[in-house]
Amino acid sequence: MMPFHYAAQLTMDFAEPGQNYRNTDPETSKTAGKSAGIRAGSQRHTILLAYFAESQRQEFPTLGLTDEEAGNISGLSRKAKCCYWKRCSELRELGLIIPNGEKRNSSANELQMVCIITNSGIALLEKIAQARRG
């Protein structure tokens, strides 16, 4: 178990939700972290696409996905050392997916929250698609 003061320092290092650089990093790292965002083909993008696909499903829509379902649908749960649940958490922190108030059982029979894609999430996917088209 890490000492409390060390855990508190880690929390202060990442002051903003979704921040992907430490406050103590050099300016070059901060600039790179700020520009990284969500790139086409990234794990975050892949997960967000799974939420979007679910929102567009006409037959038997489930009105959202759990983290585990998003990992399975996207295929990321089958990738070695891929922490798809962290990507889902990051998408929630960024406001791109939000809990819809429902809960469903996971494969381990534990309740998990169900999330849906937000308008901001859809807008981001549109922006990424437009950038890819050039």
Secondary structure, DSSP 4 states (H G I P E B T S, - for coil): ---HHHHHHHHHHS-STT--S-TTS-HHHHHHHHHHS--TTSHHHHHHHHHHHHHH--SS--SSB-HHHHHHHHSGGGSTT--HHHHHHHHHHTTSEEEEEEEEE-TTS-EEEEEEE-HHHHHHHHHHHHHHH-
